[in-house]
Amino acid sequence: MSDGSMNSAPITAGVTVQVYVPTNETATARSFYSTLFGREPEFEPHDDFFEWSPISGQECWVQVGGKADAAPMHNRMRFRVHDLRAALDFLDSSGIEHSEPSQLPEVVAFVDFSDPWGNRLGYYQDLVPSEQQVEYRGTSVNDDAQFIEYEGSHQK
């Protein structure tokens, strides 16, 4: 990371991600995301706009709002968890369909799922601390052969 002395880009101090759902689905979305985050929204400035801070102590917000022409996110928003096995159990017990979990050995394990409106979500678990992770130089993230079945995988 740069200290900012090489350019005039502003120093960032937080992040907000916005997720939209159809305006007539905001109550259902509030319920889904309250279940996903394990609590009610931290902030509700409007009847159709809700905010959660999913990372304790960080200026990070997930905002869910109603929009007439809501389209699902094209990118995936994954949340770091300390125990992917427990996250998989949570998804199963909540009736949330998900991919089979996979892993990049000595780096990360992850699982993908979506909200009911097609917004792409997921969980990931670092398998070793970031500073100790293996680099796969000369390879591609599009090479499925790099990823293997998650060691803690389970049968649905």
Disulfide bonds with the S-S distance in Angstrom:
none
